[in-house]
Amino acid sequence: MTDRAETSELLVQRVFAHPIERVWDAWVTPAAVATWLGPKGSTSHVIEGDIRPGGVLRMCMETATWSMFTLFRYRDVARPHLLTYEHCFCDAAGNLIRPVFFEVWPLKLLTTVIFEDVGGRTRVTLRWRPLDATPEEERAFAENLSSMQGGLAGSFDQLEAYLAG
């Protein structure tokens, strides 16, 4: 896995030993996303899942000590090569809120995920950057890049296990 943190952008890249269509399906099937996305040790369930341009995926992630809701607003869905969406935290009703673990945080992150076939395997490149953020929110994002890299690495580990199963 390759990780690189740039000012106000997070880049995570990994090659999965699975065909592009299988990896793509794991990203666009709501029930599948709920099995691998999120911190290790958490469970997720889908509240709303409509993965298409203009659609949303809303999930609840839970551990023994906390629960939080995520909302993805899809902009681009170009099978099997590109997903672009706004990644947000929300309350149970879908209203945007800051995540439970930060007082200052961008309300929206622009997420771009590129899928590339590399000889029957799939390279996934994920980029996150704050969207419509204040300078203070941009700083909070930049200060937590290494933590986010670790979290995404854990999700990608879970994705690999899902794909292998």
Beta strands, then each sheet from edge to edge (+ up, - down):
strand 1: 2-6
strand 2: 9-16
strand 3: 43-49
strand 4: 56-62
strand 5: 67-78
strand 6: 82-90
strand 7: 96-97
strand 8: 108-118
strand 9: 121-131
sheet 1: 1+ 2- 9+ 8- 6+ 5- 4+ 3-
sheet 2: 1+ 2- 9+ 8- 6+ 7-
end
